[in-house]
Amino acid sequence: MKKEKGKNKTLFLEAVFILVLLSGCGNDRIIDKIQIIDTLAYDKKRDKIEGMVIYPLFKEKGKTVLKDFKTFSTTFEDILQRLERLAG
C-alpha cells in the first residue's frame, strides 16, 4: 500500500513539474517585431546638441533595414524625450 502511495505521489509531482516547465513556453515574443536601439549618438553642433538613434527593422529572413531618428536640443536630457516623440 505504501509503495502505491509513493508511486502516485512521484507521478503527481512529475506531472506538476512538466506542466510548470511547459507553461513557461507559452508567451513567445518574436524579437523581429521589437525595436531595439542599436546606436545612440550625441554631437555638439554650434550652440545645440544633435541626438540620433539607429535601430534595425527586420523585413525578411536575412534582410535588415536600418532606421534612424535625429533631433536637436540645447540639453542632453531633452534629446531622449524628443527622440521618443519622433518614434512614437
N, C-alpha and C positions, 0 to 999 in steps of 0.2 A: 504494500500500500504506500509506504514512504517513497519507494522508487518511482511510482507513478506520479506522485505529487511533485517530486523533484524534477521529473521529465517535463511535466506540464508547466512548471514554473520557468524552467530553462527555455522551453519553446515559446512561452509568452514573452519573456524578456528578449529573446532573439527577434520575435515579430515586432515588438515595440522599437527595438534598435533599428531594424530595417526601415520601418515607417518614418522614424525621425531622420534617418540618413537620406531617404528618398524625398522627404518633404523639403529639404534644403535645395533641391534641384528644380523647384517649381517656378522660381522667379528669375528667369533668364532675361538679361537686357543685352541687346546687341550693341557692341561698342561702336559700330559704324554710325549709329544714329545719335550718338552723344558728341557734342562739340567740346573737345578738349584743347585748350590753348597750348600751342607748341612753342611759341616765342612771344615774349613781352619785351618791348624795347622803349627806351626813353632817349630823346635827343633834345639838346638845348639849341634853339634857333632864335637868335637875337634876344628879344625880351620874353619869348614864350617857350613852352615845353611841348614837344611833339611826343605823343604816345601812340604806339602801334602794337597790335596783336596779330599773330598769324596762327591759323588752325587749319587742319586738313578736313576736306569733305570727301568721303569715300563714295564714289559713284558705282563702279562695278568692281568685280574682283580684279585686283591689280591696277586699278585706275584711281588716282587720287588727284584732287584739285585743291590748291592752297587758296584760302580765302583770307583777306586781311581787312582790318579796320584801322583808320588813322583819325586822330583828333588833336586839337591844340588847346592848351590851357596855360594859366600863369602859375598853377601849383600842381605838385605831384598828386596830391590827394584827390583832386578833381578829375584827373585823367581817367582813372578806373570807372568812375561814375559815368563819365561821358561815353566811354567805350561800351559800357553795359547798355546804355540807351541806344547806341547805334546797333548793337547786336540784337536787342530785344525787338 
